[in-house]
Amino acid sequence: MMKKYILALLCTLSIAMTSKAQQNISGKLLDEKAQHIPFASVLVLRSTDSVKAYAVMTDTAGNFMLSGVKNGKYLIKISYIGYVDYYSPVIELTELKTLHHLGSIRLNADSRLLNTVNISGQRPLIEQTLDKTVMNIEKSIFAEGNTALELLNKAPGVTVTENGEVSLKGRSGTTVMINGKPTYLSGDQLANLLRGTNSSSISRIEIMANPTSKFDAAGSGGIVNIIIKKNLLLGFNGSINGNIGAGKDIRYGEGIALSYNTALLNTYGSYNANNQNLESNSNAERLFYNDNHELLQSIRQENQEKAKLRSHNFRLGIDLNLGEKNTLGFLMNGAIGKYPTQQPSSSTFRNANGETLWTAFTQTNNKENWTDLLYNANYVHKFNKDGHELKADVDYVYHYSKMNQSLDTRYLLPEGTTNIAPSGRRGNIPSNDDIYAAKVDYSLPLNKKSKLEAGWKGSNVRTENNLQYDTLKNNTYLSDAGTSNHFIYKEHIQAAYINLNTAWSKYQLQAGLRAEYTNTKAEQISTNTIFKKDYLGFFPSLLLTRDFNEKHQVKTGYSRRIKRPGYWDLNPFRVYDDPFAFYEGNPHLKPAIVNAIELGYGFQSRYFVTLSYNHTGNVIAEQVGRLNNGTTTFQRPENIGSFDNFGLSITASTQIFKWWTGSQFLNVYHNRYKVNTSSGSDINKGNTLSINSQNTFILGKGWKSELSAFYISEEVSGISTTKPYSIISAGIQKEVLKGKGSLKFMMNDIFEGYRIKRKMAYESVIFLSRSNSDSRYGLLSFSYRFGAKGTPSNERSTSSEDLKERM
């Protein structure tokens, strides 16, 4: 009852603070050919001294609306690159005139710039606000021929390991969403999905270090949201694209997108194929010590790998506009792919003196394929045109993957020793996942500056793995019950949230609370063992900003989040990397809880500095060890202890010259892990510097080039330490066919800096590894857009986008 009184009081105060007479200024921006001009700067200046009082940007249709303008006399200034600045006559807002519509405003092209600047209505590659970083892929040279996995490695503050683990500003456990929906996939499965997603299908990548309570609480490192393109223009529109190139082998891809949108019906669809022939090599060393830290034995391994990635992604949707207030939509997303690999390797066993004991030569063949399907129905009811609306979504997600694995090993021994019989292992590793999710979101404007949001979400997940291994004995493969395993996991989550947005004077407040109840049941059929958990968590979020003037803004924010174990991590079955090493899950994992605090400063909406601190309890990280003190090693996830992250990040939108713009990101952070051991605890800590620089060069006459550079110094994560690496990429683009087509050439990882060296150390075992991926390649691409031009319709997301990462 007390909470109701407090909420009512907050609403009453918010209404009272914004009840004074405040006005609206609106208009529409066009060029000389009556085409819309999006993303132009609209400034409201005081007529007495020309000081900026308000600011806004035009939307994709060239419209702008300034709400809550105080009574007074103003000038309107509109600026856009390549056009002469527009100044309006003095307008006066009074108690009797609450709305001033400027009508359609036409800008005149600046002839001084036309010969040197390519004029196009597009956003910069990197946009930074106080609560979100957006990487606009669609118009970039890197929009063709890259994969989503490679794009994430170019995003500010984001690092992705080769097995799909995503970190944000040094914080692991980052949730990856696609169109606001979780991917529900394990690390390796997520990596395959991102490898199979062509960059030509991606519109933008949103990076949120501290999401609000509207988002699922999952994701201890924040959220990275990949937005897939959806053509929203009225009429019939489409685009085609294709690319071809080579790294160590050939790669190519193609895609098509079509849409037909009317005032009553929106239909859209897209298809993209990606084909890559990849070659890579790696080496690893495993060192075993006794309790006195004396070396007992070591294994040196050399690997070569050839892989053929084949993926097909498609998307079909329809939106029905049932009058002015109701919209009903249906959506289907699909991803089908295969990833066969051939991996010859050698493993040399040495004693403490470095003498070779024997060498094993293994041929590993993996044939992996997957199918991901999402079916969505969504409904929107708009009570009025002021943002009072109700949204509902229902999702069904089906995921199936299977890997057929074979390992054939032969041994080479020193002269005079007894031969070791050949060994072999065959695995049939399937995964079936069914996910049902539904959500309802309600938005209620309380006044012009306050809005109340509330919602509910429920999800049911069932995942099943029935792993079967056979081992070679006396030249015959026999079923291996000791390593086979049948595992079923069920999870049910009920969540509700409330969120208040309000503004007064120079302050803006966003405060929310999310509650999530989780019930899980894990059943290991092979051993008739059942693990059950249920828990209730509350996850508050707070963001307070203050505008000192038109140049200076500060914010402070807090959020509490959870990192639930991935479905794959809970499964205790083993997957063998080679005959002497395997990965296994852990059904005893507990969820990790993170508390995150940020303090930010913005200058001229171009420069941002953020201080952050995050503490995580029961942090989940990989642990290494020896099986029965032998030479077979394992990796498995554990609640290793606690984690503290201290960070300072700086983001700058730069314009060195009119033809050279960019975004520069610098991040310095300190990671400190308190790792539980059998003898107590150890501290694993380190400082890291990462730099991300994105630069665009307008060369004139339809030519444009881009340069992307990324560097990260040594980084500590759990019991792992990763050595520095870098990625430098460049590309050039020429617009053709009267601006409807573009021809692009890009070179990824020019200097082959993406070489990962890692050390994992836990008690008596040390892993040293180095991987050289097929990251340097050149690619030539072509894209062409066709169809009508018109006003964009609305974009929709669905309810299940936060669960798939954990599959």
N, C-alpha and C positions, 0 to 999 in steps of 0.2 A: 504493500500500500504506500509506503514511504517513497519507493521508486517512482510510482505514478505521480505523486505530488511534485517530486523533483523534476520530472520530465515536463509536467505541465508548467511549472515555474520557469524552466528554461525556454520553453516555447513562447510564454507570455513576455519574458524579457526580450527575446529575440524580435518578436513582433513590435514591441514598444520602441526598440532601438532603431527600427527601420521604418517607422510609421510616418516620418516627416515627409513632406512633399518632395518626391524625387522623380525625374523625368527620363524619357527615352529619346535617343537619337538613332535613326536608322537610314539605310540607303543601299544602293547597289552600284557596283563598280564595273565599268565596261571599257574595252579598248576602242580604237577608231573603227574597228570592224564589228562592233557590237558583241564581241566575245567576252565571256566572263573573265575577270582577273582575280584569281585566288591568292590568298596569303599576302595581301598588300597591307601596309601599315596605315592605320587610321588613328590620328592623334586629335584630341580635343584640347585646344589651347585657350587659356584665359585671354579675353580680348584686351585686357588692360596692360598685361606685361608679356604675353605670348608664352607663358610658362605652361608646361604640359600638366593637365589635370586628369585626363583619362586616356586610355589607349586600348585598341583592340585590333585584330586582324580579320580580313575578309575570309569567308569560308570558301569551299571549293566551287560554289556557284557565284562568288563575287559579292555576296550579301554581308552586311555587318549590322550589328545592333549593340548599342551602349545603353545599359540599364542603370538606374539609380543615379542619374546625373543631377546634381543640385541646381537649384534656380540660379540664374546668372547669365552673363553674356559671354559667348564663346566664338572661336574660329575653328574650323575643321581643316586639318592638313592631312593630305593623303599622299603617300610616297610608295613608289615601286620602281625597281631597277629597270632602266631603259625607257622611263617615261618622265615627263616634266611633272614636278610636284604640283598638286592641286590645292588651292586655298579657297574656302567658301567665304561668302559675305558673313558679317557678324550676325549670329542668331541669338535670340534671347528666349530663355525658358522662364516662365512665370507660373503662378498658381493656376492661371486660367488656361495655359497652354502646356499640357503635359507630354505631348508627343510631337516631335519634329522629324518629318520624313523628307530626306533630301532628294528622293527620287533616284533616277539613273544618272550616274556621274561618268562622263567619258574622259579618259586620260589621253593626252597627246604624246606620241612617241618622241623621245629625245634624239634628234638626228645626230647629235654628237657621239652617241653611244652605239647607234645601230650598226656601224661598220666594225665594231670591235667586240660587242657583247651579244651572246646568243640569248635572246629574251625568251624565257619559258616560265610558266607558272608552276614552279615546283618548290618543295621544301628543301632546306639544306640536308646533307647526308646525316648529320647528327644534330638533334635538338635536345636541349637540356632545360627542364623546369626544376622547381624545388622538390618535386616528389617523383619525377620520372625522367629517364633518359630514353630517347627514341632514335633508332637508327633507321632512316628512310631508305630502303633498299631499291624500291621500284624504279627510280630514275638513275640509279648508279650504274657505272660501268661494270661493277662486280655483281650486278643483278643477273648476268648471263653466265652460265657455265660453272659457277660455284655450287657447292652443296650447302644445305642449312648448317651442317656441322662446321664447315669452313667459315661460313659467315659469323657464327657465334664466336669463333676465335678472333674475329676482327671487331667485335662489339666492345665498347668501352667497359673495362672492369671485369669482363667475362673471360674465364679460361675453361677449356674443355679438355679432359684427358682422352687418350686414345680409346678407353673403354666406356666413354660416355658420361663420366662424372663431371657435372657442371659446378663451377665455383664463381661467386660474385664478390669482388673485392677481398679475396682471400678466404671467404666463408663457403665451405662445401655444403652440400645438401640443398642446393638451389633447385626449385621446382621449375620445370620446363612445361609451358602450356602452348597449345596451338589453337589460335582463335579463342583464347580464354578458357580452353579446356585442358585438363591434365592429360598427359600422354599415356599414363598407366603402364609404363614400360620399365624394365630393368635397365641397368647401365648399358650392357652390350646391345640389347634390343633397341634402346633409344638411339644409340650410336648408329645402328643400321638404318633406322627410320630417318634420321637426320642426313645420313649419307645418301639415302635414296630420294630425298626431297630436293628438287632442283631450285636454285635461287631465283629462277625466272618466275616461279609461282608465289614468291614472297613479296608482300607489300612493305612491311616494316617489322622491326623487332623492338619491343618495349621492355625496359629494364627497370624493375621496382625493388629497391633495397628494403623498404618498409611498407608493404601493401596495407591497405585499410581493411577494416573488418568485413567489407563486402566480399573479399576474396577468401578462399579456403585458408585455414590456418596452417596447412601443410607447407613445408619448405623453410628449413632453418636458415638458409642463405638468401631468402627473398624469392622473387619470381622473375623469370624471363618468358615473355609472351611473344610467340611468333605469329604474326597476322598474315594469313593467306589472302591473296588478291581476290577481289570480287568486283566485277564491273558494275557500276551503279548508274551509268548514264542511260537516259531514256532513249528508246529506239533500239535498232539492231546494231550491235557492236561486237568486235572481236579482235583477236590478235593471234599471230603465229610466231614461233621462234624456233631456232635451231642452232646448234653449236657443234664444233668439231675441234679436237686438239690432241695433244699428246704430252705425257710425262715420260715415264719409262716405257709406256705402251699407249695405244690409242684409247681415246675416250670421246663420247659424243652423246648428244641428247636432243630432244625436240619436244614441242608442246603446242597446244592450241587452247584458246579460251573464247567462248561465245556467250552472248547474252542478248535477250530481247526483253526490254522493259517498257511497260506502259503505265499509265496512271492507275490501272486496276490490277495488273499482273506483271511480276518480275520473274524471269526465268534465267538461269545461268548455269554454265557447266565448263569444266576445264579438264585437260588431260596432259600429263607430263611423263616422259620416259627419260631414264637416265641409265647410261651404259658406261662402265669404267673397267678397264683392265689395269690392275694395280700390281706393282712389285715393291716389296720392302724387305728389309733385313733387320735383324736385332741380335743382341748377345746378352747373356746374363751370367752372373756368378753367384753361387750360393755357398756361404761360409758357415761352418758349424764349429761351435766353441764348447768347452767344458765350463764348469762352474767357476774356474779360476781364469776365465777369459783366454784360455790357450786354444789355439787352432787345432781341431781334430781332423777335419776333412773338408774338401771343397769340390764343387761341381762347376765346370765351365761349359757353357752351352752357346752354340752358334745356330742361328735360325735364318732360313730364307723362306719367303712366302710369296706366292702368286695367287691373286684373287680376281674374280670376275663378278662385279656388282651389276645386277640387273634389277631395275625397279620401275614400277608403273603406279602413278598417283592420279586419282581422279576425284572430281567433286561435282555434284549435281544438286540444284536447289530451285525452289519455287516459292514465291511470296504472293499471297492473295490479299489485296487491299479490300476488305469488306466494309466499305464506307469510309468516312473520315476518321473514325475512332478505333477501328479494329483491323488487325493484320494477322493473318495465319500463314505460317511458313513451314516448309518441309526441306530437310537437308540430308544429303548422304555424302560421306567422305570415305574414300578407300585408298589403301596402299597395299600393293602386292609386290613381293620382291624375292630374290634369291642371292646368296652370297657364298658360292663354293670357293674353297681355298685348298691349296696344296702347299705343304710345309715340310720340307726336309730339314732335319736338325741333327746335330752331333752333341753328345754330352760326355765330357771327359772327367773321370773321377780321379782325384789326386789325394795323397795322404798329407800329413802335416808338413812333410819335408818338400812337398811339391812334386813328388814322383807320381807318374801316371800309373794307376791301378788297372783301369780298363776304360774303354770308350764304347758308348752306345750310339748307333745310328738309327734314327727313327724317321719313318715316312708317315706324316699325319695328313689325313684327308678329311675335311669337314664339308658337308653339303647342307647348308642352312637355307630355309625358305620361310616366308611369313605372309600372313594375310591380316590386315587391320581394316575393320569396317565400322563406321559410326552412322547410326540412324537417329535423326533428330526431328521432333515436332515442336514448334514454338508459336506462341500467341502473344500479341501486344494489344492492350486496350488503353487508349488515351482518353482520360476523362475530360480533358480540355487541352488547350494549346500552351499552357503554362508549365508543362512538365509533370503534371499529375497523371501518373500512368501505372499500369500493372503489367508485368512481364512473366510469362511462364514457359518452362522448357521441360521436355522429357527426352531422355537419351537412352539408347541401347548401344553398347560397344562390344564388338566381338573381336577377339584377338586369338590367332592360332599361329604357332611357330613350331618348327621341327628341325632338329639337327641330327643327321646321320654322321657318326664319327668313327674313324678307324685309325688305329695306331699300330704300325708294324715295326718291330725293333730287332736289330741284329747287333751282335757284340763282337768287339775286337779286343783280344787279351794279349798281355805280354807273353813272349815265348816261354814255354815250359809250364804254363798254367792250364787248368782244366777248362774246356770249352763250356760256355753258358748257352743253354738252349734258347732259340729265338722266342720272343714273347710278343703277344698281340692283345689288343683290346678293341672291341666294337661296341658302340653306344647308340642307342635309339633314344633321343632326348626330345620329347614333345612338351608343349605348353599350351593349355587351353584356358582362356579367360572370358568370362561373361560379366558385364558390368551394366547395372541399371541405375540411372540417376535422374532425379527430378528436382527442379527448384522453382521458387516463386519470388519475384522481387517487386516491391511496392515503393513508389516514390511520391511524396506529398510535399509540394512547395508550401511553406508556412507564410512566406511573404516574398518580396523581391530578392531578399538576400539570405533567406534561410530555407533549408530543405531537410526533411526527415525521410530517411530510407530504412526499410526493414525487409527481411526476407527469411526464407526457410529453404533448406536443401536436405535431401535424403539420398543415400546411395547404398546399393547392395553389390558386393563383389564376390565372385566365386572363381578361384583359380585352381587348376588341377595339373599336376605333373606326374607322369608315370614313366620313370626312367628305367630303362633296361640295359644292363651291361652283360656282354659275353667276354670271356677271357680264353686265351689259347693255352691248352694243356694237351701235351702229347700230339701236337699237330692237329688238334680238334678244338673247335670253339664250343665252350660249355657255358651255360647260364651262370652268372656270378651274383648270387643272392646277397652277398656281403656288401656289394656296392650299388646294387639296384635299389630303387626306392619309389614308393607310390605316396604322393602327398596331396592333400586337399586343404585349401585355405578359404575361409569365409569371413567377410568383414561387413559390418553394418554401421553406418555413421548417420546420425541425425544432427543437423546444425541449424542454428537460428542466429540472426544478427540484427542490430539496430545501429544506425549511423546518423549523426546530426551534422549538417553543414550550415554554418552561419557566419555572418560578417557584420562588423560594426566599426565605425571610425576607420582606422587603418589596419584593423585586425581581421583575420579569417581563421575560423576554428573548424576542425573536422575531428569529431570524437565518436568512437564506436566501441561496441562490445559484441563479441561473437562467442557463442557457447557450442561446443561439439561433444556429443556423446558417442563413444566408440565401443563396439562389441565385436570381438574376434574369436574365431575357433579354428585351430590348426590341427589336422588329423594326419598322423603318419600311419598309413594303412599297413605298411610292411611290418611294423613293430607294435601295432595296436596301441599307439600312444596319442594322447589328446592334450593339446595346450589351449587354455582359454584365458582371455583377458577382457576386462571391460573397465572403462574409465571415463570420467567427465572432466573436460577442460574449459577454462574461461580465457579468452584471448582479447584483451583490450587493445585499442590503437588510438593514438592521439597525434594530431598535427596542428600546430599553431604557427601562423605566419603574421609578420608585421611589415607593412610598407612604410618606411620612414619618409620617402619621397619617391619621385619617379625613377631614381637611380638605385636606391638602396632597399634591400629586403632581407629579412632574416626569418629563419624558421627553426622550430624545434619539434622533434617527433619521437614517439615511443611505440613499440609494438611487441607483443608476445606471440611467439609462433611455436610450431611443433614439427619435428621430423619423425614421422612414423617409419618403421622399417619397411623396405621394399618387399613386395610379395616374394620375389626371387630370393632375397636375403634371408627370409624366414625358413626357406625350404632346406632341410639338412642334407639333401642329396649332394653327390660329388660330381663335378665336371672336370675331367682331366685335361690339362694343357699339354702334358707330355707324360711318359710312363712314370716320371718321378716327381710330379707336382700336380696338385688338384686344388680346386676351389669348392668350398662347401658353405651352405647357409647355416643359420643359427636360430632355431625357433624360440630361444629364450631372450631375444633382443627386447629391450624396452624402448619406448619412444624418447627422443631427446627434446628438451624444452630450451628455447632460446629467448632471451630478453635483449632487445636492441634499442639503442638510444642514438639519435642523430642531432647535430646542431649545424645549421647551414646558413650561408650568407650569399646573396646574389647581388651583382652589380650590373646595372643597365641591361638586365635580362640576357647578358652574354657571358658573364664570368660568375662561376659558382665555386664556393669552397665549402666542404663538408667535413666535420669531425664526427667520428662514430665510435661506439663501443658496443660490443656484443658479448654476452656470456651464455654458454651452452652447458647444460648438465646432461649426464649420461650420453655424451657425444658418441655417435656411431662411426667407427672407422675400421679399416681392414687390419687384421693381426696376422702375423706369420708364425709358423712353428714347424716342428718335426714330428712325424708320425712314429710313435713308439721309439723315439730317440734314434731312428734309423736315417736313411738318406732320402726318404720320400718326404717332401715338404707340402705344407698346405697353407692356404689363405682363407680366412673367414671373417665376417664382420663381428665386431664385439662392441659393447659399451665400454670404451677404453678409459673413460674418466671425464674430465671437464675441459672446456676450451674457452679461451678469452682472445678476442680480436680487437685491437686498437687501430683506427685508420684515419688518414687524412687524404682527401681526394680534391683535385682541382680540375675544373672543366672550363675551357675557354673556347668561345666561338670567335674565330679570327678572320680578318679580311686584310691581308697584307697589301694587296692591290685590288682594284675593281675586278680584275680577272682571276684573282687567287683568293679563294675562301677555304675555310677548313674548320675542323674541330679538334682540339688538343685535350687529351685526358691524361692526368698524372695521379697515380695512387700510391701512397706509402702506407704500409700497415705492418703491425707486429702480431704474430700468431704465437700463442703460448698454450701448450697442451700439458695437462697433468695426467700422465698415463699410469694406470694401475698395473702393477707387476706382482709376481709371486713373493717378492721380498719387500713390498711396500709400494712406492710410486717413484716415477722418474719425470723430469721436466724436459720437454722437447719444445724449443722455442727458436724464433728467428725473425729477422726483419726482411721485408720484401719491397722492391720498387717495381712498378709496372708503368709503362708509357704506351699510349695509343694515339697515333696521329693520323687523321684522315684529311686529305687535301684535294680540292677540286680546282682545275685550271681551265677557264673559258678561253679558248684559243681563237674564236671568231670563225665566221663562215660555216657554222654547223659543227666545228671541231671542239672536243672537250677531252681532257685527260684527268686521271685520278692517281694519287699515290697514297698507299696505306702502309703504315709502319707500326709494328708492335714489338715490345721488348718487355721481358719480365726477368728479374734477378732470381736468385735462389729463394725457394719457397718451402716452408714447413707445413705439412698437413698430416695430422695424426702421427704415426710412427714413420712417415715418409718424408724425405727431403728431395726436392726436384731442383736440378741445376738450371742455370739461366738458359733461355733460348729466345729466338726472335723470328719474326715473319715480316718480310717486306714484299709488297705486291704493287703492281702498276698496271694501268690500262689506258687505252685511247679509244675515242668514239667519234664517229662521223654520222650526222643526221643526213638521211637520203630520202628520196621520193617525197619531196616537199614536206619534210618533217614527220611523215607517217612511219618512216622506217629508220632503223639505226644499224650501223655496222660497227662492231666492237672487237678489239683485240686486247686480251689481258694476259699478264704473266704472274703466276702465283708463286710466292716464296722464292723470289729470284735468287737469293744467295744460299738456299737450302739451310736456313737457320733453324727450321723446326726439327730439331734433333733432341729427343727427350732422354736425359740421364737421370736416373732415380735411385735412391738408396732407401731400403726399408730395414729397420733394425728393431728387434724385440728379443730381449733376454739373450739366449744363446744362438740366435740365428740372424744372419745379415744377408739381405738380397741386394745385389747391384745389377742394374739393367740399363741398356741403351737401345733405343729404337729409332730407326731411320725410315720414316714413312715416305711414300711416293707423293710428296707435297709440292715439288717444283714441276709446273707444267704450263704450257701456253695454250690458249684457247681463242678461236675465232668464232664469233657468233653474229647472228642476224635476227632482227625482230621487225615485225610489221604490224601496224594497227589500222583497222578499217572500221567503217560504219558511221553512224550518225553521231552528232554531238547534242548534248542536252543537259538537263538539270539532274544531279545525282539523287538517288533514293537513299534509304537508310541501310545501315550495315548491322547484321545480327551476329550474336555469338550464342553458345549453348551451355548446357548445365554440367557436362561431365569433364570439362577441360582440366581438372585438377587432380584426377585419379590415375591416369594412364602411366605417369612417370614411374609409379611404384610397382608396375607389373613385372 
